[in-house]
Amino acid sequence: MFAVLKTGGKQYKVQAGDVLRIEKLAANAGDKIQFNDILMVGGESVTVGVPFVAGAAVQAEVIAQIKGDKVIHFVKRRRKHSSQRTKGHRQHLTLVRVTEVLASGADKSGVAAATGTADARRAAHNAEAAPAAEAPAKPKRAKKAAEAAAE
């Protein structure tokens, strides 16, 4: 059985046992995660989602958080020697091993959904902040406020 899943703006055709390098997810090594955005499930019969297949999921285990190969971006203008510039970049990736493809019953599996780091930051930002402790009053202001209250 195989599935086509969508994560990190890309689509992957996977089956049980595959190892994938995908965009960084908010998960630690050894965590079990579940991809719920399944575009197609195949096997004996093929099910195509509109846009996603309802109840389908792919479960995977996080192997490690890694960095991709270095990409070098070199910029040079022909007549100006001062405009040569080199930039490097290494993309953060998550290495996962697909353990199971579920055609149905993903809601009842109890495995945490895979979320990207941007989603995790958004969720943390929207969570209720802890109540801030009141700062002690400054001595001069407290004295003036006490005098004003006494009058």
C-alpha positions in Angstrom: 0.0 0.0 0.0 1.3 3.5 -0.8 0.2 7.1 -0.2 1.0 10.5 -1.5 1.4 13.0 1.3 1.9 16.7 1.4 4.2 18.4 3.9 6.5 21.4 3.8 5.0 22.5 0.4 6.1 19.3 -1.3 4.5 16.0 -2.1 6.0 12.6 -1.4 5.0 9.1 -2.6 5.6 6.8 0.4 5.1 3.3 1.6 6.0 1.5 4.9 9.7 1.5 5.5 10.7 4.5 3.4 13.1 7.1 4.9 12.4 10.7 4.0 14.3 14.0 4.4 11.5 16.6 4.8 11.3 20.3 5.9 11.9 20.7 9.6 9.1 19.5 11.9 8.5 20.4 15.5 9.4 17.0 16.9 12.3 15.3 18.6 14.2 12.2 17.7 12.2 9.1 18.6 8.8 10.8 18.5 6.0 9.1 16.6 4.1 11.5 14.3 1.2 11.3 11.9 0.7 13.1 8.6 -2.9 13.9 8.0 -2.7 15.7 4.6 -3.0 12.6 2.3 -3.7 13.4 -1.3 -4.0 9.8 -2.6 -4.0 6.2 -1.2 -3.3 3.3 -3.4 -3.0 -0.5 -3.2 -5.6 -2.8 -4.5 -7.9 0.2 -5.2 -6.8 3.8 -5.6 -8.5 6.6 -3.7 -7.9 10.1 -4.7 -8.8 12.9 -2.3 -10.7 16.1 -3.0 -8.3 17.7 -2.0 -7.5 15.2 0.9 -8.6 11.7 1.6 -10.9 11.7 4.6 -9.6 9.5 7.5 -6.3 8.6 5.8 -3.0 9.1 7.4 0.7 8.2 7.3 2.4 7.4 10.6 6.2 7.9 10.9 9.0 7.9 13.4 11.4 10.8 13.7 15.0 9.6 13.3 16.9 12.9 13.6 16.9 16.6 13.0 19.6 17.3 10.4 21.0 20.0 8.1 21.0 19.6 4.3 23.9 20.1 2.0 25.4 23.5 1.7 24.1 25.6 -1.2 26.4 28.3 -2.4 25.0 31.4 -4.1 27.7 33.4 -5.9 26.9 36.9 -7.3 29.3 38.7 -9.6 28.9 41.8 -11.7 31.2 41.9 -14.7 32.8 45.3 -14.4 32.8 45.9 -10.6 35.3 43.8 -8.7 33.7 45.0 -5.4 30.4 43.4 -6.3 31.5 39.8 -5.8 29.5 38.1 -3.0 29.2 34.6 -1.7 26.3 33.5 0.4 25.8 30.0 1.9 22.8 28.3 3.2 22.0 24.9 4.9 18.4 24.0 5.1 17.1 22.4 8.4 15.6 19.0 7.7 13.9 16.2 9.6 14.7 12.6 8.9 11.7 10.3 9.3 11.0 6.6 8.7 7.4 5.8 7.5 6.0 3.0 9.7 2.5 2.6 8.6 0.0 3.8 5.9 -3.6 4.1 7.2 -6.4 4.2 4.6 -9.0 4.9 7.3 -9.2 5.3 11.1 -6.6 8.1 11.5 -8.8 10.0 13.9 -8.7 7.2 16.5 -5.0 6.4 16.3 -4.0 8.8 19.1 -0.7 9.8 17.4 0.3 13.5 17.4 -0.1 15.3 14.1 3.1 16.5 12.4 3.4 20.2 12.5 6.1 22.4 11.0 8.1 24.8 13.1 6.1 27.8 11.8 2.9 26.1 13.1 4.5 25.4 16.4 5.6 29.0 16.8 2.2 30.3 15.9 0.5 27.9 18.4 2.9 29.0 21.1 2.3 32.7 20.3 -1.5 32.3 20.4 -1.4 30.4 23.7 -2.4 32.3 26.8 0.6 34.1 28.3 1.4 33.7 32.0 0.1 36.6 34.1 2.8 39.1 34.6 3.8 40.0 38.1 3.2 43.6 39.0 6.4 45.6 39.2 7.1 47.3 42.6 6.4 51.0 42.6 9.4 53.3 42.4 10.1 55.0 45.7 9.7 58.6 44.6 6.5 57.9 42.8 5.1 55.9 45.7 5.9 58.8 48.1 4.2 61.4 45.8 1.2 59.1 45.4 0.9 58.7 49.2 1.1 62.4 49.7 -1.5 63.1 47.1 -3.8 60.5 48.7 -3.4 62.1 52.1 -4.5 65.5 50.9 
